[in-house]
Amino acid sequence: MEIRQQQRMQNDLMQKRLGLPLPSIERRQRQLDYQADQRRYREQDRMRMQRYRPKPVVPRMRPSCQNQIHGNEYLRRDCS
C-alpha cells in the first residue's frame, strides 16, 4: 500500500512539472513495471535452466543382426 501511495505522489508531481495528463503518466508507469517484471522473469528462467539442464539424449543406431541374402560369411555379426 505504501508503495502505491509513493507512486501516486510521484505521478502527481510529474503531472504538475511536465503538464502531462495523469492517465498517460500512469499508463507509462504500468508499461515500465510490466517490462521490469518480464526482464526479472526471464532472468529467473535462465538461472533455473542453467542449474537443472537435463543431459541431452543422443539417439544411437544399433547394428542390425540380419544378414543380406547374398551376404559374405566374414561380415556376419554375433547377435546373441
N, C-alpha and C positions, 0 to 999 in steps of 0.2 A: 504494500500500500504506500509506503513511504517513497519508494522509487517512482511510483506513478505520480505522486504529488510533485516530486522534484522535476520529473519530465514535463509535467503540465506547466510548472513555473518557468522552465526553460523555454518551452514553446511560446508562452505568453510574452516573455522577454524578447524572443526573436521576432514575434509579430509586431511589437512596438518598435524595435530597432529597424527592421527591414521593411515594414509595412506590407508584409505578405499576409494573405488570408490564413487563418488558423487551420482550416481543414487541409490546405496544401502542405503546411508545415507538419501536421500530424501524419499525413499520408507518406511524406518523405521519411519521417522517423520510423514508421512501420516498415517501409521498404528496407531501410538500413538495418533494422533489427532482424528482419527476415534473412537478409543476406549474411549477417553475422552468425545467425543460428545455423544456416546452411554450411558456412565455412567450418564452424565448430563440429557439426555432424560429420562432414567429410573427413576432417582430421581424425575424429574418433574412429571412423570406419577404417581409415588407413592404418592406424595404430593397432586396431583389433585384428586386421588381416595379417599384419606382419607377425604378430605373436602366434596366431593359430593357422599359419599357412599349411594346408594339407600337402602331403607328398604326392606329386602327380603320378598317376597310374600310367605306365607306358605299356601299351599292348604289345605282346610278343607273339610271333607265329611259332608254333611248334611244328617240327618236320612231320610230314605225313608218313605213315607206315605202309602206305600202299605202293606197290611196285608197278611199273608200267608192264603191259602185257609182253612187250618185247624188250624188257629191261635187261641190263647187264648184271651178271651174277656178282660182280665186285661192288656194285652200287647198292646192294641190299642193306637194309638197316635192321638192327636188332630192336624189335618193338615189344619186348617183354616188360 
